[in-house]
Amino acid sequence: MATPTVVVTGLGATTPLGGDVPSTWAGALAGRSGVRTLENDWSERYEIPVTFAGQLAVPAADVLARNETRKMDPSAQYAVIATREAWADAGAPEVEPERLGAVVSSGIGGVWTLLDAWDTVKERGARRVMPLTVPMLMPNSPAGYVSLEVGARAGAHAPVSACASGAEAIAMGVEMIRSGRADVVVAGGTEAAIHPMPLAAFAKMQALSTRNDDPAGASRPYDTTRDGFVMGEGAGIVVLESAEHAAARGARVYAEICGVGMTSDAYAIAPPDPTGAGQERAMRLALEDAGVTGRDVVHVNAHATSTPVGDGIEAAAIRRGLGSDADHVTISATKSMTGHLLGGAGALETIFTVLAIKERTAPPTINVTEMDADLEIDLVRDTPRELPSGDVVGVNNAFGFGGHNVALALRNA
């Protein structure tokens, strides 16, 4: 029996650029930053050296009912908002619940719920802790709520691989369909970690940009003055479907996810392998799985977090992975506009890759005033770039602490 082809039939998101996919995509094409100064006193109260982040453009409380926000951690709230958009965008497909899956990841999980509950215990006693605290703080809570939202009974999964989580969730959704476990899978990632503790912890690692005087210009992948990533929040969800199932119901298809590559560095718990070998191999495996070569690739949405070391490692890995074909491949680093959504990043950037391939338009990278001369890549800067016509392939890279590397290859429908 032939392995099913997996296609994308629905997209949903809530991000620092917009409350849905159309507004987020429009913001990205416009080269607009969703990063701004935080309206709180965390810096003064806790001595946190970073005062900005990429918060949601549309607060979850403006979208969900009050009883929903009370029983879900923000990470699950964001996932549900994005799922409702993606499911409607896919035409709310009729599918047997036992043939419908959910795979939704979070890199950190319900950090707001966890730490708020601890504050309650310390200040008011154990009896005042909310009964739903554990279901809310679980890292699989978003996956559970998404499965409830759509009635998925083929399996609800939550792979956790730090900043590669969202892309790995989509990869797992692809495998659920390829293996015959499901006909339709709702997949993606979410994160809600703009909280004093994660900010303090990332700052202590010297991983965050400290450009407090220029929040919108702080995320600057590949620029010679890049000084760290910018925290972001939000969710990206896609509806995956076997091509046969999609065709039978006359569904609109955005793109095919034709290749999956996953590796691990086994180098260190936080920094990537400086050789970039695992990243390169993930890209090679994705292309091999897709049955294509570097000649077919026209676009890469890079992980590109704006860290001094990480960007260079990835750029070199892309160059080696594609060889001389890298000369005709456009690179976009969309975290320059959204900030880094951690466990949601790989999913949102898969959506960006889907739309880039469908609309033949690579989104820009902003804030690059002086390109690092050592990086041999064709970076799309400031304004969108038209992509070639015909049959083309795009790649989305996502890497995470722990040495997790995921590459997804997408082909035009």
RODO-2510 file (C-alpha; in nm, 4 decimals, decimal comma):
residues 413
     n   res          X          Y          Z
     1     m     0,0000     0,0000     0,0000
     2     a     0,1379     0,3400    -0,0978
     3     t     0,2334     0,5853     0,1751
     4     p    -0,0277     0,8629     0,1920
     5     t     0,0657     1,2086     0,0708
     6     v     0,0112     1,4678     0,3445
     7     v    -0,1266     1,8106     0,2610
     8     v    -0,2099     2,1263     0,4555
     9     t    -0,5750     2,2296     0,4331
    10     g    -0,6130     2,4751     0,7223
    11     l    -0,4059     2,7456     0,8944
    12     g    -0,4545     2,9215     1,2278
    13     a    -0,2449     3,1536     1,4424
    14     t    -0,2377     3,4180     1,7088
    15     t     0,0890     3,6097     1,7233
    16     p     0,2599     3,9395     1,8063
    17     l     0,1773     4,0514     1,4507
    18     g    -0,1930     3,9697     1,4504
    19     g    -0,4791     3,7741     1,5983
    20     d    -0,5129     3,5443     1,2971
    21     v    -0,3214     3,4210     0,9940
    22     p    -0,4219     3,6940     0,7453
    23     s    -0,3203     3,9789     0,9771
    24     t    -0,0015     3,7992     1,0825
    25     w     0,0999     3,7317     0,7226
    26     a     0,0181     4,0875     0,6185
    27     g     0,2313     4,2186     0,9043
    28     a     0,5195     3,9947     0,8018
    29     l     0,5044     4,1018     0,4367
    30     a     0,4955     4,4640     0,5505
    31     g     0,8127     4,4100     0,7543
    32     r     0,6426     4,5215     1,0724
    33     s     0,7771     4,4356     1,4177
    34     g     0,5414     4,2974     1,6811
    35     v     0,7915     4,3617     1,9612
    36     r     0,7257     4,6379     2,2135
    37     t     0,8082     4,7554     2,5639
    38     l     0,6262     4,5617     2,8365
    39     e     0,3751     4,7668     3,0333
    40     n     0,4692     4,6407     3,3788
    41     d     0,7197     4,6998     3,6573
    42     w     0,9052     4,3690     3,6310
    43     s     1,2376     4,5326     3,5539
    44     e     1,2277     4,7490     3,8655
    45     r     1,0674     4,4940     4,0947
    46     y     1,2783     4,1919     3,9985
    47     e     1,5860     4,3587     3,8472
    48     i     1,5253     4,1947     3,5098
    49     p     1,7548     4,3575     3,2517
    50     v     1,5101     4,3130     2,9605
    51     t     1,1983     4,5301     2,9355
    52     f     1,0406     4,4190     2,6056
    53     a     0,8943     4,1169     2,4260
    54     g     0,6646     4,0137     2,1439
    55     q     0,3275     3,9939     2,3165
    56     l     0,0067     3,8886     2,1423
    57     a    -0,1386     4,1563     1,9158
    58     v    -0,4873     4,0500     2,0266
    59     p    -0,5132     3,9364     2,3913
    60     a    -0,6700     3,5950     2,4427
    61     a    -0,9250     3,7477     2,6799
    62     d    -1,0615     3,9496     2,3862
    63     v    -1,1333     3,6290     2,1941
    64     l    -1,2280     3,3609     2,4475
    65     a    -1,5153     3,3511     2,6931
    66     r    -1,4294     3,4197     3,0569
    67     n    -1,5091     3,0636     3,1646
    68     e    -1,2576     2,9398     2,9040
    69     t    -0,9726     3,1612     3,0207
    70     r    -1,0346     3,0564     3,3820
    71     k    -0,9847     2,6861     3,3114
    72     m    -0,6961     2,7067     3,0634
    73     d    -0,3383     2,8245     3,1036
    74     p    -0,2526     3,0932     2,8451
    75     s    -0,0542     2,8354     2,6474
    76     a    -0,3708     2,6302     2,5963
    77     q    -0,5768     2,9434     2,5313
    78     y    -0,3515     3,0415     2,2424
    79     a    -0,3629     2,6900     2,0971
    80     v    -0,7428     2,6804     2,1087
    81     i    -0,7718     3,0210     1,9409
    82     a    -0,5409     2,9106     1,6586
    83     t    -0,7169     2,5733     1,6293
    84     r    -1,0574     2,7330     1,5841
    85     e    -0,9242     2,9422     1,2977
    86     a    -0,7405     2,6504     1,1350
    87     w    -1,0384     2,4163     1,1660
    88     a    -1,2763     2,6714     1,0130
    89     d    -1,0200     2,7516     0,7430
    90     a    -1,0082     2,3822     0,6523
    91     g    -1,3863     2,3783     0,6174
    92     a    -1,4473     2,1891     0,9439
    93     p    -1,3823     1,8529     0,7752
    94     e    -1,6160     1,5674     0,8510
    95     v    -1,3991     1,2848     0,9784
    96     e    -1,4562     0,9930     1,2108
    97     p    -1,3213     1,0851     1,5563
    98     e    -1,1126     0,7674     1,5593
    99     r    -0,9417     0,8894     1,2396
   100     l    -0,8720     1,2389     1,3743
   101     g    -0,5576     1,3212     1,5724
   102     a    -0,4109     1,6156     1,7615
   103     v    -0,0421     1,6925     1,8132
   104     v     0,0231     2,0228     1,9892
   105     s     0,3501     2,1089     2,1587
   106     s     0,4777     2,3627     2,4069
   107     g     0,8415     2,4077     2,4911
   108     i     0,7788     2,5184     2,8493
   109     g     0,4126     2,4465     2,9245
   110     g     0,1879     2,6155     3,1775
   111     v     0,4476     2,8321     3,3490
   112     w     0,1940     3,1006     3,4464
   113     t    -0,0293     2,8435     3,6147
   114     l     0,2588     2,6681     3,7885
   115     l     0,4158     2,9799     3,9354
   116     d     0,0863     3,1474     4,0221
   117     a    -0,0158     2,8328     4,2117
   118     w     0,3122     2,8349     4,4046
   119     d     0,2546     3,1998     4,4965
   120     t    -0,0918     3,1041     4,6209
   121     v     0,0483     2,8243     4,8374
   122     k     0,3082     3,0577     4,9901
   123     e     0,0804     3,3519     5,0460
   124     r    -0,2655     3,2029     5,1067
   125     g    -0,2155     2,8339     5,1825
   126     a    -0,2705     2,5059     5,0017
   127     r    -0,6474     2,5166     5,0388
   128     r    -0,6696     2,8167     4,8055
   129     v    -0,5032     2,6441     4,5095
   130     m    -0,7403     2,6007     4,2131
   131     p    -0,8672     2,2433     4,1612
   132     l    -0,7722     2,2565     3,7912
   133     t    -0,4118     2,3584     3,8579
   134     v    -0,2532     2,0312     3,7462
   135     p    -0,4570     1,9947     3,4227
   136     m    -0,3737     2,3572     3,3448
   137     l     0,0025     2,3415     3,4047
   138     m     0,0671     2,0128     3,2199
   139     p     0,2716     2,0604     2,9011
   140     n     0,0200     1,8314     2,7270
   141     s    -0,2695     2,0549     2,8322
   142     p    -0,2831     2,2403     2,4962
   143     a    -0,2915     1,9073     2,3099
   144     g    -0,5654     1,7841     2,5401
   145     y    -0,7773     2,0949     2,4920
   146     v    -0,7296     2,0874     2,1158
   147     s    -0,8389     1,7233     2,1067
   148     l    -1,1490     1,8219     2,3038
   149     e    -1,2127     2,1135     2,0687
   150     v    -1,2234     1,9008     1,7531
   151     g    -1,3145     1,5626     1,9038
   152     a    -0,9882     1,3884     1,8122
   153     r    -0,9688     1,0244     1,9247
   154     a    -0,6885     0,8838     1,7104
   155     g    -0,4400     1,0197     1,9642
   156     a    -0,3487     1,3460     2,1351
   157     h     0,0257     1,3992     2,1651
   158     a     0,2603     1,6679     2,2939
   159     p     0,6246     1,6163     2,1910
   160     v     0,8450     1,8537     2,3890
   161     s     1,1717     1,9557     2,2245
   162     a     1,2243     2,3159     2,3362
   163     c     1,2226     2,5565     2,0409
   164     a     1,1858     2,2728     1,7895
   165     s     0,8605     2,1570     1,9516
   166     g     0,6123     2,3137     1,7102
   167     a     0,7876     2,1758     1,4031
   168     e     0,8270     1,8351     1,5666
   169     a     0,4533     1,8307     1,6405
   170     i     0,3814     1,8848     1,2719
   171     a     0,6336     1,6146     1,1829
   172     m     0,4577     1,3745     1,4187
   173     g     0,1228     1,4679     1,2651
   174     v     0,2622     1,3835     0,9227
   175     e     0,3779     1,0454     1,0507
   176     m     0,0360     0,9737     1,2041
   177     i    -0,1199     1,0094     0,8599
   178     r     0,1584     0,8292     0,6748
   179     s     0,1380     0,5336     0,9131
   180     g    -0,2371     0,5012     0,8662
   181     r    -0,3326     0,6037     1,2212
   182     a    -0,5315     0,9054     1,1087
   183     d    -0,6785     1,0776     0,8048
   184     v    -0,6715     1,4263     0,9566
   185     v    -0,4426     1,5711     1,2266
   186     v    -0,4537     1,9113     1,3931
   187     a    -0,0904     1,9965     1,4679
   188     g     0,1297     2,2816     1,5823
   189     g     0,2821     2,4592     1,8780
   190     t     0,2072     2,7201     2,1395
   191     e     0,3885     2,9184     2,4060
   192     a     0,2952     3,1679     2,6766
   193     a     0,6180     3,2289     2,8685
   194     i     0,6434     3,6072     2,8881
   195     h     0,6652     3,5891     3,2655
   196     p     0,9303     3,7295     3,5029
   197     m     1,0904     3,3929     3,5756
   198     p     1,1617     3,2783     3,2165
   199     l     1,2721     3,6293     3,1252
   200     a     1,5096     3,6365     3,4210
   201     a     1,6408     3,2885     3,3430
   202     f     1,7031     3,3526     2,9730
   203     a     1,8625     3,6863     3,0604
   204     k     2,0942     3,5151     3,3086
   205     m     2,2080     3,2871     3,0263
   206     q     2,2838     3,6024     2,8258
   207     a     2,0521     3,4652     2,5571
   208     l     1,8229     3,7710     2,5312
   209     s     1,8806     4,0977     2,3513
   210     t     1,9053     4,3911     2,5905
   211     r     1,8173     4,6669     2,3417
   212     n     1,5654     4,8224     2,5777
   213     d     1,5864     5,1546     2,3930
   214     d     1,4876     4,9954     2,0598
   215     p     1,2496     4,7000     2,1112
   216     a     1,1301     4,6876     1,7507
   217     g     1,4908     4,6731     1,6292
   218     a     1,6171     4,4235     1,8854
   219     s     1,5699     4,1009     1,6889
   220     r     1,8250     4,1321     1,4087
   221     p     1,9220     3,7908     1,2669
   222     y     2,2480     3,7831     1,0742
   223     d     2,3303     4,1455     1,1579
   224     t     2,6812     4,2097     1,2854
   225     t     2,5365     4,3763     1,5980
   226     r     2,2919     4,0991     1,6955
   227     d     2,3014     4,0414     2,0697
   228     g     2,0399     3,7796     2,1508
   229     f     1,6857     3,6683     2,0847
   230     v     1,3607     3,8441     2,1740
   231     m     1,0965     3,6545     2,3693
   232     g     0,7666     3,6113     2,1887
   233     e     0,4382     3,4335     2,2524
   234     g     0,1553     3,2851     2,0502
   235     a     0,0503     2,9738     1,8623
   236     g     0,0494     2,8299     1,5139
   237     i    -0,1767     2,5408     1,4116
   238     v    -0,2174     2,3586     1,0818
   239     v    -0,4727     2,1040     0,9681
   240     l    -0,2951     1,8117     0,8038
   241     e    -0,4855     1,5722     0,5854
   242     s    -0,4163     1,2810     0,3564
   243     a    -0,4369     1,4002    -0,0024
   244     e    -0,6958     1,1305    -0,0723
   245     h    -0,9200     1,2480     0,2111
   246     a    -0,8812     1,6116     0,1084
   247     a    -0,9636     1,5359    -0,2549
   248     a    -1,2694     1,3311    -0,1617
   249     r    -1,4251     1,6294     0,0124
   250     g    -1,3036     1,8880    -0,2379
   251     a    -1,0837     2,0666     0,0139
   252     r    -0,8596     2,3577    -0,0768
   253     v    -0,4944     2,2551    -0,0406
   254     y    -0,2262     2,5062     0,0563
   255     a     0,0782     2,2861     0,0151
   256     e     0,2162     1,9356     0,0598
   257     i     0,4455     1,8490     0,3485
   258     c     0,6670     1,6193     0,1501
   259     g     0,9696     1,5684     0,3743
   260     v     1,0598     1,5390     0,7410
   261     g     1,4102     1,5369     0,8865
   262     m     1,4883     1,5046     1,2570
   263     t     1,8241     1,4650     1,4293
   264     s     1,9875     1,5358     1,7640
   265     d     2,3279     1,6852     1,8407
   266     a     2,4237     1,4955     2,1583
   267     y     2,6611     1,7860     2,2159
   268     a     2,5338     2,0058     2,5028
   269     i     2,2104     2,0801     2,6850
   270     a     2,1849     2,4401     2,5629
   271     p     2,4328     2,5508     2,2918
   272     p     2,4143     2,3846     1,9488
   273     d     2,6935     2,1733     1,8106
   274     p     2,9293     2,4356     1,6657
   275     t     2,9854     2,2203     1,3575
   276     g     2,6135     2,2374     1,2706
   277     a     2,6313     1,8753     1,1585
   278     g     2,2959     1,7813     1,3105
   279     q     2,1217     2,0780     1,1522
   280     e     2,2704     2,0001     0,8137
   281     r     2,1709     1,6342     0,8420
   282     a     1,8127     1,7243     0,9362
   283     m     1,7835     1,9294     0,6160
   284     r     1,9403     1,6544     0,4067
   285     l     1,7026     1,3958     0,5569
   286     a     1,4005     1,6163     0,4862
   287     l     1,5005     1,6530     0,1207
   288     e     1,5752     1,2816     0,0919
   289     d     1,2378     1,1989     0,2455
   290     a     1,0728     1,4326    -0,0046
   291     g     1,2579     1,2772    -0,2973
   292     v     1,4052     1,6120    -0,4019
   293     t     1,7449     1,7782    -0,4122
   294     g     1,8799     2,1229    -0,3389
   295     r     1,8007     2,2192    -0,7000
   296     d     1,4293     2,2031    -0,6142
   297     v     1,4545     2,4273    -0,3064
   298     v     1,3830     2,7968    -0,3579
   299     h     1,3216     2,9175    -0,0046
   300     v     1,4215     2,8480     0,3571
   301     n     1,2535     2,9957     0,6616
   302     a     1,5520     2,9817     0,8949
   303     h     1,5468     2,9239     1,2692
   304     a     1,7682     3,2350     1,2944
   305     t     1,7019     3,3580     1,6474
   306     s     1,9420     3,6561     1,6391
   307     t     2,2004     3,5054     1,8718
   308     p     2,5651     3,5809     1,7929
   309     v     2,6677     3,2150     1,7671
   310     g     2,3529     3,0324     1,6553
   311     d     2,2839     3,2295     1,3384
   312     g     2,6283     3,1609     1,1982
   313     i     2,6098     2,7882     1,2698
   314     e     2,2775     2,7589     1,0878
   315     a     2,3865     2,9705     0,7913
   316     a     2,6890     2,7459     0,7406
   317     a     2,4719     2,4338     0,7781
   318     i     2,2327     2,5633     0,5114
   319     r     2,5242     2,6322     0,2788
   320     r     2,6666     2,2825     0,3282
   321     g     2,3277     2,1124     0,3146
   322     l     2,2332     2,2723    -0,0160
   323     g     2,5827     2,3096    -0,1611
   324     s     2,6089     2,5302    -0,4685
   325     d     2,2281     2,5222    -0,4951
   326     a     2,2200     2,7561    -0,1945
   327     d     2,3063     3,0369    -0,4358
   328     h     1,9499     3,0435    -0,5686
   329     v     1,7721     2,9877    -0,2340
   330     t     1,6183     3,2854    -0,0564
   331     i     1,6469     3,2884     0,3231
   332     s     1,3910     3,4577     0,5498
   333     a     1,4344     3,5102     0,9240
   334     t     1,0856     3,6009     1,0416
   335     k     1,1737     3,6063     1,4125
   336     s     1,3048     3,9533     1,3346
   337     m     0,9368     4,0568     1,3338
   338     t     0,7623     3,8138     1,5694
   339     g     1,0297     3,7513     1,8281
   340     h     1,0949     3,3913     1,9277
   341     l     0,7788     3,1966     2,0111
   342     l     0,9852     2,9104     2,1603
   343     g     0,7608     2,6021     2,1352
   344     g     0,5312     2,7853     1,8950
   345     a     0,8060     2,9118     1,6640
   346     g     0,8441     2,6074     1,4393
   347     a     0,4693     2,5876     1,3827
   348     l     0,4248     2,9562     1,3018
   349     e     0,7243     2,9484     1,0707
   350     t     0,5832     2,6410     0,8959
   351     i     0,2753     2,8518     0,8257
   352     f     0,4987     3,1274     0,6892
   353     t     0,6707     2,8697     0,4665
   354     v     0,3366     2,7327     0,3441
   355     l     0,2213     3,0827     0,2479
   356     a     0,5549     3,1741     0,0914
   357     i     0,5347     2,8702    -0,1366
   358     k     0,1650     2,9193    -0,2141
   359     e     0,1872     3,2913    -0,2831
   360     r     0,5391     3,2742    -0,4335
   361     t     0,6522     3,5458    -0,1952
   362     a     0,9339     3,5206     0,0589
   363     p     0,8758     3,7455     0,3612
   364     p     1,1509     3,9892     0,4567
   365     t     1,4025     3,9929     0,7365
   366     i     1,4088     4,3292     0,9117
   367     n     1,6648     4,5148     1,1248
   368     v     1,9662     4,3986     0,9261
   369     t     2,1706     4,7143     0,8830
   370     e     2,5061     4,5441     0,8314
   371     m     2,5007     4,1850     0,7112
   372     d     2,7567     3,9528     0,8677
   373     a     3,0005     3,9114     0,5787
   374     d     3,1008     3,5623     0,6886
   375     l     2,7511     3,4247     0,6212
   376     e     2,7147     3,3033     0,2633
   377     i     2,3372     3,3166     0,2272
   378     d     2,0925     3,5111     0,0123
   379     l     1,8947     3,6887     0,2850
   380     v     1,5646     3,8547     0,1979
   381     r     1,6006     4,1984     0,3562
   382     d     1,3400     4,4685     0,4299
   383     t     1,0963     4,3918     0,1465
   384     p     0,9407     4,0652     0,0206
   385     r     1,1005     3,8730    -0,2639
   386     e     0,9135     3,7017    -0,5462
   387     l     0,9719     3,3264    -0,5694
   388     p     0,9935     3,1286    -0,8957
   389     s     0,6925     2,9724    -1,0649
   390     g     0,6580     2,6013    -1,1342
   391     d     0,7148     2,3130    -0,8956
   392     v     0,9154     2,4394    -0,5992
   393     v     1,0126     2,3333    -0,2481
   394     g     1,0496     2,5352     0,0688
   395     v     1,2186     2,4290     0,3928
   396     n     1,1465     2,5312     0,7498
   397     n     1,4207     2,4840     1,0096
   398     a     1,3579     2,4596     1,3840
   399     f     1,6203     2,3848     1,6479
   400     g     1,6012     2,3668     2,0264
   401     f     1,7927     2,3396     2,3529
   402     g     1,8857     1,9785     2,4128
   403     g     2,0203     1,9470     2,0596
   404     h     1,6880     1,8950     1,8823
   405     n     1,6907     1,9599     1,5065
   406     v     1,3835     1,9495     1,2819
   407     a     1,3534     2,0363     0,9134
   408     l     1,0291     2,0209     0,7167
   409     a     1,0182     2,0267     0,3367
   410     l     0,7069     2,1663     0,1692
   411     r     0,6041     2,1480    -0,1953
   412     n     0,3537     2,3668    -0,3777
   413     a     0,0111     2,2093    -0,4253
***
